[in-house]
Every structure is written in C-alpha cells, then in structure tokens.
Amino acid sequence: MSLYLGIDFGTSTNYVTRWNESDNSVKGVPNLDPMLYKGDEVFPNVIYYCQNGEKLVGKAVIKRASIDPQNGIIGVKRRLVEDNWEYYIPALNSSYSPVDVCTDIFQYIREKVSLNNGGASVDGVVISVPYAYGNKERLKIRRAAERAGLNVLDLIEEPVAAAISYGIFQKNSTMGHSEKIMVFDFGGGTLDITIFSYEKTSDGQITIEVLNTEGLRDFGGQVIDDILFSKISEKARIYVSEIANQEQRIKYQSEMTEKIIELKEESRYWDEDEEEDIDDNISGIRVQTTVSTDEIENWLRGERVLEKIRDSVNDALWNCGDKGLDPDDIDRVLLVGGSCNLNMVKKALRDIFNREPEECGAIDMNKMVGYGAGVYCGLKVRDKNNIRIIQKLSYSIGVRLGANFDKLIEKNERYGKFSEARKYSLSGNRDNRDIEIYQGNSRDITKCFLIGKIPVSHLVLDDSKDIEIALGTTETGMVAYKVYSNGECFEGILE
C-alpha cells in the first residue's frame, strides 16, 4: 500500500490529504488530532513539548500552552522568514530553530499517518507554501520535511493548489471553456493574491497558467485576531497588562483569542445593524460588552486592513502583463482561507469587482489548498494526467550591486527558464567574497531578500577577473545559477 500525501502546512492550521492510486481520488486524512471530532481533519499548527520528551500537536496544545507557554509554540511558520530566531524550550533544556520545530511537526504527521495505516511508510508528499515565500523560506520548509523522514516530491504555491481544486471541481465547465480567475487567499499568516487563466480544451485537457501574483507577509487572520482582541478587551475595560497573575493573564489571552475566532466565524451570519452580546467568564475574568458588524469594520478600517486588501488587489491587476488588467477582465474571484469569512472582506472584493466573490461549493475554503496539494502529489506520481500547470516566479532574481538590485530574471518568468548571461567584474571583490543573490521587486536592495550566495573561491579567473552570471529556476522553482569564468561553466542550485 502506497501513501502519497498533500500537506497544507499553514500558519494557523494544518490539513493533510491522501491521494488514492486505485481511483485517483483525494480525501482528507482523519484522526491526526485526537481532540477533534471525526470528520474535521483540519487541526491547529501548534506543538507542545512534554517533560518526558513526548511531543503533542493539535488542539490539546492550545490549552496546555496557555498554562505552560514556555514549552508550547504557536505560529512557527511565521518565524521561517527570520534567520536568527531561536526558542528556548525548558522541557528539552535546548534552543530550537524554526526548522527544528517544523521538523518535529512534520515528523508527528508522518508517524501518525503511518500508525493509522498499519505501519506503512509515507512514500511521497507535496507541501504547500505561500506565494509570498522566497527561495530561502521554501528551502527551510523542504529541509524540515526531509529531516522528518518525508520524501518531498515537490512544493506547490498555496493559490496554485487552490486553483487545482477549482479545476477539479469545475466538472460542468464546457469544452473550449476559458476564463481569468483571481484566487484571494487570506489565511492565518499571509495574504496571497494570484491571477491565473483556466482553460479546458476540446479534448478535456485543463491548463492552469499563473499570470501574476502579489502578496503581503505577516498579514492574515492572526493580525485581525490581534486587532479584535485589543479592541474588544478595551471596550470591556479589561486591560491585559493590569492582570497581575501571569498564569491568569496568559490563560485570558489564549481563551479570549479562541472566543474571537468563534466570533469571526459567527459574524458572517449577522445582519448589518446587528449587535451581539458578549457575557462570559474567561479565565476567571468577567467580560461583558457588545460588538457589531459596523464596529468590527470600523476597527479594521482604522488599522488599514481593508486599505491593504484593496491596494494588494489593485497591484495584482495593474502588474498583470504589459498592460495590466481591469476588474472587469476577471471572470471569477475565488475565496480561500478562513479570514475570507468576514463580511467586510467579501464586501471589499464585491465593491472592486462589482460581483459576488465565490466559494467552491464542493469543498470548504479551508481545505482547498490541502486538496489541491494532494491532487498535485498524484500528478507527480502518475505518468499521465489531464491537468497542465504553468507556474511562474513571484519575485525577480538578481545580483547585489552596491545599494542596488540588478535583476537578471524577471518576476512572472516561467519555471525552468534562465536569463541571458551578464558580465560582472570581481576586481573589487576583496578576499574572494561570495556573490550575493537576492529576490525582490524593487531596485532598492534593502527592500529585497538575500536568498543565497554563489561561491567564487573555486572559480578560475583570467587577468581581468571578469565573469558572466546567468540566473534561473528549475522546473520545481528552485533558484539555479550558471557562472562562466575563463572558458569554463560552473552550475549549481542555491542552498
């Protein structure tokens, strides 16, 4: 029995699917979190380290971490963008990096899936990543999964995975059908906006081509939760900093956040002028207040949440191709991620596109990415399939030249392409310093991200110390390079 998995490794939650070879179907993997009821396979992406060395993942961790926060880690995916972050875990008497923590979560998933399938090994996985992630973060995700004993067949961008889910479930689309679709993926930690073309040819072949993507790091459901936590607590005259007992303060923060997540889910059913009562005992603290749809919208508007959404959507349209796109050019707006449940998010999109944003009726929006990752895993295993995916770079790639970013390969170039070689001089390169490679979409190097270095100590240089560099990507989106020096070519992939 073969086990092939799609893993939606999210900021707030995880969702794991399995591809079935016998009928090419994909289903959610149950029982990965013993605290969740049967049928709800989405579980919190949190981990707790016990004194006996046991590692717990899922819903039970949230309660434990509220009592013993030093040994619980929530939102580790956010830390992958940081180079020097470490977390001291008293239970292990050791400091862990984000990759270490992610490794333990992936290992938990691997072991639980294997245990639930009679000890069978996991043969291969596809893991989703935000489109806003650069090469460095993708390498960290891959490294963590491989250290956990998983065979990573590929990484797939979250909105592309959602697009695959859309393509699978559009069974009623006619042959020769084509349209432009915007995937608005508002998850727990990032906002990813991707525009793609969907085409179903006369022979049933589906082609999904990414046209453009924009995204905001550190802008997702957790940001909204933090805003609502602050505003509702303030309105209820509960000031967290004044809660003297540390244990009670931590428990209040945890349980109040859970209450706010429930409130967000319920708010989509409220009328515009409806006011909800909050009268609850939270960690021994009486909370009595009200909250309305208008208040939530005003709070979020005051923190520029809706403005950031509109700006990101407009950027995605304006930067799509040489001439850009108008809202009328988009045939469908597809919602992905739990933060899309907020009425004001849907309203903002409705105002831009003058049409109702859509949920995929056949599958929950929180599961679309995991489902698409599972389908893509099956495509990687099968020799033949009827879905063609054309993926592209989300950032330009180039070389640092002083304070400037010198682009060699542009954003939205297809995977598997290389730039033309460009000449650089190493005459001023003291001590054979490695060549720094960056990703970004600005000429200002401080607004770009260092993703790796090309070693130069092994290069054979002529008297001029001139070299030529070409940058590109592999078919799976890894950044690759070719360096031409004194008649020789040196090739590699950034690690």
C-alpha positions in Angstrom: 0.0 0.0 0.0 1.5 3.3 -1.1 0.9 6.5 0.9 1.1 9.8 -1.0 0.1 13.0 0.8 -0.7 16.6 0.2 0.2 18.8 3.2 -1.2 22.2 3.7 1.2 23.5 6.3 -0.5 26.6 7.4 0.3 29.4 9.8 -2.7 28.6 12.0 -3.8 25.2 10.9 -2.7 22.0 9.0 -4.7 19.9 6.6 -3.4 16.6 5.2 -4.9 14.8 2.3 -4.1 11.4 0.7 -4.1 10.5 -2.9 -5.6 7.1 -3.7 -3.8 5.3 -6.5 -6.7 2.9 -7.2 -9.2 5.5 -8.3 -7.1 8.8 -8.4 -9.2 10.3 -5.6 -8.1 12.6 -2.9 -9.5 12.6 0.7 -8.6 14.3 4.0 -6.6 12.2 6.4 -8.6 11.6 9.6 -7.5 11.2 13.2 -4.3 13.3 13.1 -5.6 15.3 16.1 -7.3 13.1 18.7 -9.1 16.2 20.2 -11.1 16.9 17.0 -14.4 15.2 16.2 -14.4 12.7 13.4 -14.8 14.3 10.0 -13.0 17.5 11.0 -9.5 16.9 9.6 -8.2 20.5 9.9 -6.1 20.8 13.1 -4.1 23.7 14.8 -0.5 24.0 13.7 0.8 24.2 17.3 3.3 21.9 19.2 3.9 21.3 22.9 7.0 19.7 24.4 6.4 17.5 27.5 8.8 16.9 30.3 9.1 13.2 29.3 10.1 14.1 25.8 6.7 13.5 24.2 5.6 16.0 21.6 2.0 16.9 21.2 0.4 18.6 18.2 -3.0 20.0 17.7 -6.0 21.3 19.6 -4.9 19.9 23.0 -1.7 22.0 22.8 -3.6 25.3 22.9 -4.9 24.6 26.4 -1.6 23.3 27.6 0.3 26.2 26.1 -2.0 28.7 27.9 -0.8 27.2 31.2 2.8 26.5 30.3 3.6 28.8 27.3 7.4 28.2 27.6 7.0 24.7 26.3 4.4 25.4 23.6 5.0 27.0 20.2 2.2 28.6 18.2 2.7 30.1 14.7 6.2 28.7 14.0 5.6 29.2 10.3 5.8 33.0 10.8 9.4 32.5 12.1 10.7 30.8 9.0 11.3 34.3 7.4 13.8 35.1 10.3 17.4 34.0 10.1 18.4 34.1 13.7 15.2 33.2 15.7 15.6 30.6 18.4 13.2 29.5 21.1 14.4 28.0 24.4 12.3 25.0 25.5 12.7 24.2 29.2 11.3 20.7 28.9 14.2 19.8 26.5 16.8 22.2 28.0 17.6 23.2 24.5 17.0 26.0 22.0 15.2 25.2 18.8 15.2 27.0 15.4 12.1 27.3 13.3 13.3 24.4 11.1 13.8 22.3 14.2 10.2 23.0 15.3 8.8 22.4 11.8 10.7 19.1 11.6 9.0 17.9 14.8 5.5 18.8 13.4 6.2 17.0 10.1 7.6 14.0 12.0 4.4 13.9 14.0 2.3 13.9 10.8 4.5 11.2 9.3 4.3 9.0 12.3 0.5 9.4 12.8 -0.3 8.7 9.2 1.9 5.6 9.3 0.4 4.4 12.6 -3.1 4.8 11.2 -2.2 2.8 8.2 -0.8 -0.3 9.8 2.8 1.0 10.0 3.1 1.6 6.2 5.7 4.2 5.3 4.9 7.5 3.6 6.2 7.3 0.0 6.0 10.9 -1.0 4.5 14.3 -0.2 3.7 17.6 -1.8 3.8 20.6 0.6 2.1 23.9 0.0 3.9 27.2 0.6 2.7 30.8 0.4 3.4 32.5 -2.9 5.0 35.3 -0.9 7.7 32.9 0.2 11.1 33.3 -1.4 13.7 30.7 -2.1 15.1 30.8 1.4 11.8 30.0 3.1 11.0 27.3 0.6 14.3 25.6 1.3 13.6 25.7 5.0 10.2 24.0 4.6 11.8 21.3 2.3 14.7 20.8 4.7 12.4 20.4 7.7 10.2 17.9 6.0 13.2 15.9 4.7 14.8 15.9 8.2 11.4 14.4 9.4 11.9 11.5 7.0 9.5 12.7 4.3 10.2 12.3 0.6 9.3 15.7 -0.8 8.2 15.3 -4.4 7.6 19.0 -4.8 6.4 22.2 -3.2 3.4 24.0 -4.6 2.2 27.5 -4.0 -1.0 27.8 -2.0 -3.1 29.7 -4.5 -2.0 27.3 -7.3 -3.1 24.4 -5.2 -6.4 26.2 -4.7 -6.6 26.7 -8.5 -6.1 23.0 -9.0 -9.0 22.3 -6.6 -11.1 24.7 -8.6 -10.1 23.0 -11.8 -11.0 19.5 -10.5 -14.4 20.6 -9.2 -15.4 22.6 -12.3 -16.7 19.3 -13.9 -19.6 21.2 -15.5 -17.4 23.6 -17.5 -17.8 23.2 -21.2 -15.1 22.1 -23.6 -13.2 25.1 -25.0 -14.1 27.0 -21.8 -11.6 29.6 -20.7 -11.6 32.4 -18.1 -9.4 34.5 -15.9 -9.7 33.9 -12.2 -8.3 35.7 -9.1 -7.6 33.5 -6.1 -7.9 35.6 -3.0 -6.1 33.5 -0.4 -6.5 35.2 3.1 -5.1 32.6 5.5 -3.8 32.8 9.0 -0.4 34.3 8.3 -0.3 35.8 4.8 -2.4 37.3 2.0 -1.7 35.8 -1.4 -3.5 37.1 -4.5 -2.9 35.2 -7.7 -4.4 35.7 -11.1 -4.4 32.7 -13.4 -6.0 31.6 -16.6 -8.1 28.5 -16.6 -8.7 26.7 -19.9 -10.5 23.4 -20.7 -9.7 22.4 -24.3 -11.9 20.3 -26.6 -10.2 17.1 -25.6 -10.8 17.7 -21.8 -7.2 18.9 -21.1 -7.1 21.5 -18.3 -4.4 24.2 -18.4 -3.8 26.4 -15.4 -1.3 29.3 -16.0 -0.3 31.7 -13.4 -0.4 35.3 -14.8 0.6 37.3 -11.8 0.8 37.1 -8.0 1.1 39.7 -5.2 1.2 39.1 -1.5 1.7 40.5 1.9 3.9 38.8 4.5 2.7 38.8 8.1 -0.8 39.9 7.1 -3.5 37.4 7.8 -6.1 36.1 10.2 -3.7 36.4 13.2 -3.4 40.2 12.5 -7.2 40.5 12.6 -7.4 38.4 15.7 -4.9 40.7 17.5 -6.8 43.8 16.5 -10.2 42.4 17.7 -8.6 41.1 20.9 -7.3 44.6 21.7 -10.4 46.4 20.7 -12.9 44.1 22.5 -10.8 43.9 25.6 -10.5 47.6 25.7 -14.3 48.1 25.2 -14.9 45.6 28.0 -12.4 47.6 30.2 -10.2 44.6 30.5 -6.6 45.7 30.4 -4.3 42.7 30.0 -1.2 44.5 31.3 -3.0 45.0 34.6 -3.7 41.3 35.2 -1.2 40.7 37.9 -1.2 36.9 37.9 0.9 35.8 35.0 -0.8 32.4 34.6 -4.2 34.1 34.6 -3.0 36.7 32.1 -1.7 34.0 29.7 -4.9 31.9 30.0 -7.1 35.0 29.4 -5.1 35.8 26.2 -5.4 32.2 24.9 -9.1 31.8 25.8 -10.1 35.2 24.6 -8.4 34.6 21.3 -10.4 31.4 20.9 -13.6 33.4 21.6 -12.6 35.9 18.9 -12.0 33.2 16.3 -15.5 31.9 17.1 -16.9 35.4 16.8 -15.3 35.9 13.4 -16.9 32.7 12.2 -20.4 33.7 13.5 -20.1 37.3 12.2 -20.8 36.2 8.6 -24.4 35.4 9.6 -25.0 38.7 11.3 -27.2 41.4 9.8 -25.5 44.7 9.1 -27.0 46.5 12.1 -27.0 43.5 14.4 -25.3 43.8 17.8 -24.0 40.7 19.6 -23.8 40.4 23.4 -20.6 39.1 24.9 -21.2 38.0 28.5 -18.8 35.3 29.6 -16.4 34.2 32.3 -13.0 34.0 30.6 -10.2 32.6 32.8 -12.0 33.9 35.9 -12.5 37.4 34.4 -16.0 38.6 33.7 -16.3 40.0 30.2 -19.4 42.0 29.5 -19.8 44.1 26.3 -21.3 44.1 22.9 -19.9 44.1 19.4 -21.5 44.8 16.0 -20.6 44.3 12.4 -20.1 48.1 12.0 -17.7 48.2 14.9 -15.6 45.4 13.6 -15.5 47.0 10.2 -14.5 50.4 11.7 -11.8 48.8 13.8 -10.3 47.1 10.8 -10.6 50.2 8.7 -8.8 52.1 11.4 -5.9 49.7 11.2 -5.8 50.0 7.4 -6.8 46.3 6.9 -9.3 47.0 4.2 -7.0 49.5 2.6 -4.2 46.9 2.4 -6.6 44.4 0.8 -7.7 46.9 -1.9 -4.1 48.0 -2.6 -3.0 44.4 -2.9 -5.8 43.6 -5.3 -5.1 46.7 -7.4 -1.4 45.8 -7.5 -2.2 42.3 -8.7 -4.3 43.7 -11.5 -2.0 46.6 -12.6 1.1 44.3 -12.7 -0.6 41.6 -14.7 1.2 41.6 -18.1 2.5 44.6 -20.0 -0.8 46.5 -20.0 -2.3 45.2 -16.7 -5.9 44.1 -16.2 -9.1 45.9 -15.2 -11.5 44.4 -12.6 -13.9 43.7 -15.5 -11.3 41.4 -17.1 -11.6 39.0 -14.1 -14.3 36.4 -14.6 -14.3 34.9 -11.1 -13.0 35.8 -7.7 -12.3 32.7 -5.7 -12.1 32.8 -1.9 -9.6 30.7 0.0 -8.7 30.8 3.7 -10.7 31.3 6.9 -10.2 35.1 7.1 -12.5 35.4 4.0 -15.4 34.5 6.2 -15.5 38.2 7.4 -18.3 40.0 5.7 -16.3 43.2 5.2 -13.6 41.2 3.3 -16.3 39.9 0.9 -17.8 43.4 0.7 -14.4 45.0 -0.2 -14.0 42.5 -3.1 -17.6 43.0 -4.2 -17.0 46.7 -4.4 -13.9 46.3 -6.5 -15.2 43.7 -9.0 -18.9 44.5 -8.9 -19.7 40.8 -8.5 -20.0 38.3 -5.7 -16.8 36.5 -4.7 -17.2 32.8 -4.8 -16.5 29.8 -2.6 -16.0 26.4 -4.2 -19.3 24.8 -3.2 -17.9 21.3 -3.4 -15.2 21.8 -0.7 -14.6 24.0 2.3 -12.4 27.0 1.6 -10.1 25.9 4.5 -9.5 22.7 2.7 -8.9 23.8 -0.9 -5.1 24.2 -0.6 -4.7 20.8 1.0 -6.9 19.1 -1.5 -5.0 20.7 -4.4 -1.7 19.6 -2.9 -3.0 16.1 -2.7 -4.1 16.2 -6.4 -0.7 17.6 -7.4 1.0 14.8 -5.5 -1.0 12.4 -7.6 0.0 14.2 -10.7 3.7 13.9 -9.8 3.3 10.1 -9.3 1.2 9.4 -12.4 2.8 9.3 -15.8 -0.3 10.7 -17.5 -2.7 13.4 -16.4 -5.1 15.9 -17.9 -4.0 18.9 -15.9 -1.1 21.1 -17.1 0.2 23.7 -14.6 2.4 26.6 -15.7 4.0 28.2 -12.7 6.0 31.4 -12.6 8.3 33.4 -10.3 6.7 35.5 -7.7 9.8 37.7 -7.3 12.6 38.9 -9.7 16.0 37.3 -9.1 19.3 39.2 -9.4 22.6 40.2 -8.0 23.6 42.9 -5.5 25.5 45.8 -6.9 26.3 48.2 -4.1 23.0 49.6 -2.8 21.1 48.4 -6.0 19.3 45.2 -7.0 20.4 44.2 -10.5 17.6 42.0 -11.9 18.7 39.1 -14.2 15.4 37.2 -14.4 12.1 39.0 -14.1 9.1 38.3 -12.0 6.4 36.1 -13.7 9.1 34.2 -15.8 8.1 30.6 -16.2 9.8 27.9 -14.1 12.6 26.2 -15.9 13.9 29.3 -17.6 17.3 31.0 -17.4 18.3 34.6 -18.0 20.9 35.6 -20.5 24.4 35.7 -19.0 25.5 39.1 -17.8 29.1 40.3 -17.2 30.4 41.3 -13.8 33.8 42.1 -12.5 35.4 40.6 -9.4 38.3 43.0 -9.5 37.0 44.8 -6.4 35.9 41.6 -4.7 38.2 41.5 -1.6 39.1 38.1 -0.2 37.0 36.3 -2.8 33.7 37.1 -1.2 30.8 35.1 -2.5 28.3 36.7 -4.9 25.1 37.6 -3.1 21.8 36.6 -4.9 18.6 38.4 -4.0 14.9 38.1 -4.7 12.6 41.2 -4.9 10.7 43.6 -7.0 12.5 46.8 -6.1 15.8 48.4 -7.2 16.5 49.2 -3.6 18.5 46.3 -2.2 17.2 47.0 1.3 13.7 46.1 0.1 14.8 42.7 -1.3 15.7 39.4 0.3 19.0 37.7 0.4 18.4 34.1 -0.7 21.8 32.6 -1.1 25.4 33.1 -2.3 27.4 31.8 -5.2 30.8 30.7 -4.1 33.7 32.3 -6.0 36.8 30.7 -4.3 36.8 27.8 -6.8 36.5 29.9 -9.9 39.3 30.1 -12.4 39.7 33.8 -13.2 41.6 35.5 -16.0 43.6 38.7 -15.6 40.5 40.9 -15.9 38.7 38.9 -13.2 35.5 39.2 -15.3 32.8 36.6 -15.0 29.4 36.1 -16.5 26.3 35.1 -14.5 23.0 33.6 -15.6 20.2 33.0 -13.1 17.1 31.0 -13.4 14.9 28.3 -11.9 14.5 24.6 -12.0 11.2 23.0 -13.1 10.2 22.9 -9.4 11.0 26.6 -8.8 14.4 26.3 -7.1 16.8 29.1 -7.9 19.7 28.0 -10.0 22.8 29.6 -11.5 25.4 29.3 -14.2 28.8 31.1 -13.8 31.1 31.4 -16.8 34.7 32.0 -16.0 37.8 31.8 -18.2 36.1 29.4 -20.6 34.5 27.2 -18.0 30.9 26.9 -16.8 30.0 26.3 -13.2 26.4 25.3 -12.4 24.5 24.9 -9.2 21.3 25.4 -7.1 21.2 27.8 -4.2 21.2 26.0 -0.9 
